[in-house]
């Protein structure tokens, strides 16, 4: 009787280990409800600016613009591996009278998975890095180039609501400006909070 009980306990423990392994393997992947995505930053009227994109320069220049990014995922499922290439940004623009200019001739830009926040199985946000994002912005009589690279990417965080739908997105990137003259020692920071598209993200 004792040996039978021991065997049952051992079998039960082995089953738990197998189930735990299956659960952890499943939690290694994310699923998106559609293969395309978009995010928009639209400056709001003062005194409230809840949705905007701001380009800040080291020495005090600040430009607030409308901005839109759109792109696609390579697959409807992706592994949660930091640095993995998961898609492309293939559309980018500034709106209104923004003095900055997107270098759309450099598209597509690489989208790489960065991280997620939250307590599994609930995900609060998903972070991505964009490599190759390129902007020209005038400083005085000089046009400066802002371009994100693998060592210094543009970082975007997509916040999710209770059912996993993307609702807002924030941006935070610092890029060292290459070149000479007034641009040589400048750094720019891209920041803001905007609205995201209708993509839903979940664990599988």
Buried (B, 14 or more C-beta within 10 A) or exposed (E): EEEEEEEEEEEEEEEEEEEEEEEEEEEEBBBBEEEBBBBBBBBEEEEEBEBBBBBBBEEEBEBBBBBBBBBBBEEEEBEBEEEEEBBBBBBBBBEEEBEBBBBEEEBBBBBBBBEBEEEEEEBBBBBBBBBBBBBBBEBEEBBBBBBBEEEBBBBBBBBBEEEBBBEBBBBEBBBBBEEEEBBEEBBBBBBBBBBBBEBBBBBE
